[in-house]
Amino acid sequence: MTLQVKRFRRKDISRICSWIKSEIDLVQWSGPIFCWPMTQKQFRQHLRAATGKAVTLYPFGLYRGSILVGYCEIFGYNRKTSSAQLSRVIVSPKHRNKGFAQIMVDWVLSFGFEELGLNRMGLGVFDFNKPAIKCYKNAGFKLEGTLRESAQVGDNYWNCHIMSILRKEWQLRKGKFAYSK
């Protein structure tokens, strides 16, 4: 069955919530956006930024047939600066380590640069999340710096890497990945 990235369907919120088993999972995936325990109501409120005249959020799902197997979003879209963040990338626990995140990231970069006309896309990733860092580097993101001990979960503090990719860097890789509406 083929994989397809398309606009996220609100009816799949419960599926994502089922993938988040702990506060650690939640913070690793969403940063400070949601509170533990995550609820569908919180997620619906977050998705409001994807509607209206000044859209700042573009949520996408990776679907295998009609089943959601991944989620990611363009967050904080700023028309004035032509910039946004790649945020909240997650793959169903059952489908991890199969390259699904890479498919979503590459597709969303194409959407951001081609459809939204972005000049820069940034992201934050915790320094211990080696698979995510590898995915982002493979997509062309460059490390800009590290926010040391910028997140607290329980008694632990986490470092967050800041990464970005510019339009001109993405254009050098553009032929490698196909974006389709």
C-alpha beads as a LAMMPS data file, in Angstrom:
LAMMPS data file: protein, C-alpha beads

181 atoms
180 bonds

1 atom types
1 bond types

-500.0 500.0 xlo xhi
-500.0 500.0 ylo yhi
-500.0 500.0 zlo zhi

Masses

1 110.0

Atoms # bond

1 1 1 0.000 0.000 0.000
2 1 1 1.367 3.433 -0.898
3 1 1 2.233 6.200 1.523
4 1 1 0.834 9.658 0.979
5 1 1 1.336 12.945 2.814
6 1 1 -1.806 15.055 2.899
7 1 1 -3.654 17.515 5.095
8 1 1 -4.221 16.072 8.535
9 1 1 -7.761 14.883 9.279
10 1 1 -9.108 15.972 12.661
11 1 1 -10.791 12.608 13.080
12 1 1 -7.269 11.151 13.544
13 1 1 -6.475 13.159 16.679
14 1 1 -7.237 10.193 18.937
15 1 1 -4.749 8.065 16.997
16 1 1 -1.925 10.507 17.727
17 1 1 -2.960 10.759 21.374
18 1 1 -2.670 6.952 21.593
19 1 1 0.994 7.161 20.510
20 1 1 1.882 9.457 23.447
21 1 1 2.309 7.186 26.467
22 1 1 4.072 9.470 28.957
23 1 1 4.990 13.045 29.793
24 1 1 8.462 12.316 28.413
25 1 1 6.931 11.237 25.071
26 1 1 4.756 14.346 25.045
27 1 1 7.565 16.834 25.710
28 1 1 9.902 15.090 23.269
29 1 1 7.245 15.360 20.555
30 1 1 5.608 18.708 21.265
31 1 1 7.889 20.736 23.510
32 1 1 5.823 23.033 25.742
33 1 1 2.750 23.234 23.462
34 1 1 0.651 20.618 25.290
35 1 1 0.224 19.708 28.969
36 1 1 0.339 16.175 30.326
37 1 1 -1.866 14.299 30.035
38 1 1 -2.512 15.369 26.473
39 1 1 -6.151 15.537 25.473
40 1 1 -7.985 15.685 22.179
41 1 1 -9.353 19.068 23.289
42 1 1 -5.824 20.489 23.576
43 1 1 -5.008 19.183 20.113
44 1 1 -8.189 20.637 18.594
45 1 1 -7.371 24.025 20.149
46 1 1 -3.853 23.841 18.700
47 1 1 -5.264 23.095 15.238
48 1 1 -7.304 26.326 15.285
49 1 1 -4.192 28.113 14.002
50 1 1 -4.714 26.161 10.757
51 1 1 -7.952 28.026 10.003
52 1 1 -9.020 31.590 9.368
53 1 1 -7.445 34.438 7.440
54 1 1 -3.977 34.453 9.020
55 1 1 -3.053 30.766 8.986
56 1 1 0.137 30.052 10.947
57 1 1 -0.136 26.253 11.118
58 1 1 -0.163 23.621 8.379
59 1 1 -0.763 20.125 9.833
60 1 1 -0.018 17.058 7.707
61 1 1 -0.560 13.357 8.105
62 1 1 1.311 10.490 6.521
63 1 1 -1.318 7.993 5.465
64 1 1 -0.928 4.383 4.453
65 1 1 -4.176 3.976 2.597
66 1 1 -6.679 5.541 4.980
67 1 1 -4.648 4.845 8.137
68 1 1 -2.610 7.609 9.774
69 1 1 0.967 6.430 10.394
70 1 1 2.695 9.795 10.927
71 1 1 2.134 13.455 11.643
72 1 1 4.106 16.674 11.272
73 1 1 3.402 20.336 10.816
74 1 1 4.659 23.660 9.632
75 1 1 4.254 25.889 12.673
76 1 1 4.687 29.600 13.259
77 1 1 4.425 30.547 9.601
78 1 1 5.442 34.202 9.292
79 1 1 4.610 35.804 5.945
80 1 1 6.642 38.906 6.716
81 1 1 9.904 37.017 7.291
82 1 1 9.120 34.081 4.954
83 1 1 9.989 31.669 7.724
84 1 1 8.409 28.847 9.695
85 1 1 9.238 25.896 11.921
86 1 1 9.058 22.207 11.116
87 1 1 7.371 20.891 14.241
88 1 1 5.851 17.911 15.990
89 1 1 7.159 15.135 13.770
90 1 1 5.939 11.760 15.005
91 1 1 5.522 8.289 13.531
92 1 1 3.317 5.554 14.937
93 1 1 5.400 3.311 17.248
94 1 1 4.481 0.366 15.001
95 1 1 5.950 2.103 11.923
96 1 1 9.171 3.602 13.282
97 1 1 12.627 2.962 11.813
98 1 1 11.199 2.486 8.314
99 1 1 12.050 5.911 6.841
100 1 1 8.526 7.295 7.246
101 1 1 9.699 10.445 9.061
102 1 1 12.111 11.169 6.208
103 1 1 9.261 10.955 3.700
104 1 1 7.206 13.453 5.695
105 1 1 10.074 15.868 6.315
106 1 1 11.141 15.923 2.667
107 1 1 7.559 16.435 1.491
108 1 1 6.848 19.196 4.026
109 1 1 10.050 21.017 3.074
110 1 1 8.934 20.968 -0.556
111 1 1 5.511 22.273 0.432
112 1 1 7.031 25.044 2.536
113 1 1 9.490 26.240 -0.066
114 1 1 7.285 25.741 -3.140
115 1 1 3.773 26.529 -1.913
116 1 1 4.435 28.980 0.917
117 1 1 7.513 30.575 -0.621
118 1 1 9.563 30.211 2.542
119 1 1 13.155 31.365 2.702
120 1 1 13.961 29.545 5.955
121 1 1 12.598 26.606 7.872
122 1 1 13.876 25.945 11.375
123 1 1 13.289 23.346 14.061
124 1 1 14.183 22.351 17.577
125 1 1 15.211 18.806 18.486
126 1 1 16.435 17.416 21.786
127 1 1 20.086 16.405 21.611
128 1 1 19.439 12.800 22.676
129 1 1 17.009 12.166 19.789
130 1 1 19.644 10.742 17.434
131 1 1 17.220 9.227 14.863
132 1 1 15.453 12.588 14.435
133 1 1 18.752 14.477 14.137
134 1 1 19.906 12.036 11.457
135 1 1 16.604 12.500 9.572
136 1 1 16.896 16.292 9.674
137 1 1 20.535 16.256 8.560
138 1 1 19.593 13.937 5.686
139 1 1 16.956 16.492 4.658
140 1 1 19.607 19.228 4.581
141 1 1 19.123 20.930 7.945
142 1 1 22.220 22.483 9.521
143 1 1 22.944 22.802 13.227
144 1 1 22.841 26.453 14.326
145 1 1 23.386 26.000 18.047
146 1 1 22.192 24.407 21.249
147 1 1 19.919 25.777 23.937
148 1 1 21.453 24.188 26.998
149 1 1 19.089 22.722 29.594
150 1 1 16.184 24.573 28.016
151 1 1 13.461 22.057 28.876
152 1 1 12.680 20.407 32.180
153 1 1 10.938 17.068 32.491
154 1 1 10.678 15.901 36.078
155 1 1 14.087 16.467 37.646
156 1 1 15.920 16.329 34.331
157 1 1 16.929 19.163 32.015
158 1 1 17.228 18.627 28.278
159 1 1 19.382 20.390 25.693
160 1 1 17.665 21.471 22.484
161 1 1 19.504 21.719 19.165
162 1 1 18.345 24.493 16.844
163 1 1 18.603 23.539 13.176
164 1 1 17.540 25.215 9.954
165 1 1 17.562 24.946 6.189
166 1 1 17.457 27.863 3.768
167 1 1 15.687 27.949 0.413
168 1 1 19.011 28.061 -1.498
169 1 1 20.247 24.964 0.392
170 1 1 16.995 23.136 -0.258
171 1 1 17.116 24.040 -3.972
172 1 1 20.433 22.217 -4.291
173 1 1 18.654 19.039 -3.115
174 1 1 15.282 19.749 -4.748
175 1 1 15.506 17.233 -7.580
176 1 1 15.897 14.435 -5.055
177 1 1 12.365 14.589 -3.632
178 1 1 8.985 14.874 -5.276
179 1 1 6.263 17.101 -3.944
180 1 1 2.786 16.658 -5.307
181 1 1 -0.385 18.482 -4.349

Bonds

1 1 1 2
2 1 2 3
3 1 3 4
4 1 4 5
5 1 5 6
6 1 6 7
7 1 7 8
8 1 8 9
9 1 9 10
10 1 10 11
11 1 11 12
12 1 12 13
13 1 13 14
14 1 14 15
15 1 15 16
16 1 16 17
17 1 17 18
18 1 18 19
19 1 19 20
20 1 20 21
21 1 21 22
22 1 22 23
23 1 23 24
24 1 24 25
25 1 25 26
26 1 26 27
27 1 27 28
28 1 28 29
29 1 29 30
30 1 30 31
31 1 31 32
32 1 32 33
33 1 33 34
34 1 34 35
35 1 35 36
36 1 36 37
37 1 37 38
38 1 38 39
39 1 39 40
40 1 40 41
41 1 41 42
42 1 42 43
43 1 43 44
44 1 44 45
45 1 45 46
46 1 46 47
47 1 47 48
48 1 48 49
49 1 49 50
50 1 50 51
51 1 51 52
52 1 52 53
53 1 53 54
54 1 54 55
55 1 55 56
56 1 56 57
57 1 57 58
58 1 58 59
59 1 59 60
60 1 60 61
61 1 61 62
62 1 62 63
63 1 63 64
64 1 64 65
65 1 65 66
66 1 66 67
67 1 67 68
68 1 68 69
69 1 69 70
70 1 70 71
71 1 71 72
72 1 72 73
73 1 73 74
74 1 74 75
75 1 75 76
76 1 76 77
77 1 77 78
78 1 78 79
79 1 79 80
80 1 80 81
81 1 81 82
82 1 82 83
83 1 83 84
84 1 84 85
85 1 85 86
86 1 86 87
87 1 87 88
88 1 88 89
89 1 89 90
90 1 90 91
91 1 91 92
92 1 92 93
93 1 93 94
94 1 94 95
95 1 95 96
96 1 96 97
97 1 97 98
98 1 98 99
99 1 99 100
100 1 100 101
101 1 101 102
102 1 102 103
103 1 103 104
104 1 104 105
105 1 105 106
106 1 106 107
107 1 107 108
108 1 108 109
109 1 109 110
110 1 110 111
111 1 111 112
112 1 112 113
113 1 113 114
114 1 114 115
115 1 115 116
116 1 116 117
117 1 117 118
118 1 118 119
119 1 119 120
120 1 120 121
121 1 121 122
122 1 122 123
123 1 123 124
124 1 124 125
125 1 125 126
126 1 126 127
127 1 127 128
128 1 128 129
129 1 129 130
130 1 130 131
131 1 131 132
132 1 132 133
133 1 133 134
134 1 134 135
135 1 135 136
136 1 136 137
137 1 137 138
138 1 138 139
139 1 139 140
140 1 140 141
141 1 141 142
142 1 142 143
143 1 143 144
144 1 144 145
145 1 145 146
146 1 146 147
147 1 147 148
148 1 148 149
149 1 149 150
150 1 150 151
151 1 151 152
152 1 152 153
153 1 153 154
154 1 154 155
155 1 155 156
156 1 156 157
157 1 157 158
158 1 158 159
159 1 159 160
160 1 160 161
161 1 161 162
162 1 162 163
163 1 163 164
164 1 164 165
165 1 165 166
166 1 166 167
167 1 167 168
168 1 168 169
169 1 169 170
170 1 170 171
171 1 171 172
172 1 172 173
173 1 173 174
174 1 174 175
175 1 175 176
176 1 176 177
177 1 177 178
178 1 178 179
179 1 179 180
180 1 180 181
